[in-house]
Amino acid sequence: MDAFFASVELLRYPQLKGLPVVIGGGRRSVDEALLAKEGGRALRFIPVADFPLLKDYVGRGVITTATYAARQFGVGSAMGMMKAARLCPQAIVLPVDFDEIRKYSRLFKSTVTEIAPLMQDRGVDEVYIDFTNVPGGQREGGRVLARLIQKGIFDKTGLTCSIGVAPNKLLAKMASEFNKPNGISIVQESDLQTSIWPLNVRKINGIGPKAGEKLASLDIHTIGRLAEQDPQWLIARFGKATGAWMHEVAWGRDDSPLVLESEPVSISRETTFDRDLHAVRDRQELGQIFTGLCSKLALDLQRKGYVAKTIGIKLRYDDFRISTRDQTAPTYTADAATIRKLAGLCLKRVPLDKRLRLLGVRASALAKAGSIPVFEQNTSLVQSIRPQDAINIIATDQLF
């Protein structure tokens, strides 16, 4: 999907189309503030001048996505909001509406499967589709079916997507980036040297920042340059599995199948603070945040139909060092109070002598709620912890 989070917002605020807009960095209160200022005027009629600007943002949020107008200034996903404000101060900033995102994610995916049933879910805004046996899937190299999918998604959602068609998932992923937004790109094996080899090695899905830096230090910047290397030379520098894989993908080879059904490994909730918080001096505030994260995690488990046996925490300190701890329970649970208790046990095993930038809670060792025998489940009702209960739990733990 094209700039998915931002595009969903533009459905709500069509007056912002064509303008630099970034999504992220706050809670969903901007609509209420705008409505109050405009006396209840419909959202689509609110003047552009009334929207909050990135130059006025203060905090540590990161950008989830940005419109293409904002990307022209170098603003991109996962960039700090304050850094983005220096690049594009005139950008309008809006928070993420996760309920709307989930709604449109389900809608576009159901539209895809009505046309091409074999689909691998790749997150909220991306899928792989197998065209092989879909009627008309081979016409014009797949372009006809791609157009049909684009039209179907636009008709159902008002949103655009970009599609890459290729013999395998590796090349299709790269092709989907060639002609954004609302584009279709066809890549055949014969196009490897002209379309793929000139690209930077980081365009390969699976080569991250560290591998990219190491390849650059070896004077390997493009996929074509990577393809020139002897497999044994790559194995000697990156290990047997990774070196061999790099050689294969540089030549456009990928035999990985579509994964039509998959289970999540973990489910988590985390938040970055607007200011560093201290475990002692800010204990009450941290306790309420921590309890809220546990409650939200319990509701996520319930909504998705899972129970967990292992609960973990993640802390990022003011020096950006990270600590994680896990606690495995004797029974599976999706109960907020139980999750809070297990997470509290994890807290007792981490240093709390430095200020904290981020706090997170994670559930792993997951199972479908209906697949676990009753005697292995914590039968407490899945429920949120009320704010008035938080202080009692904090007092019990003697931590935040």
Beta strands, then each sheet from edge to edge (+ up, - down):
strand 1: 21-24
strand 2: 63-66
strand 3: 92-94
strand 4: 119-121
strand 5: 127-129
strand 6: 163-165
strand 7: 184-186
strand 8: 266-277
strand 9: 306-317
strand 10: 322-333
strand 11: 356-368
sheet 1: 2+ 1- 3-
sheet 2: 4+ 5-
sheet 3: 6+ 7+
sheet 4: 8+ 11- 9+ 10-
end
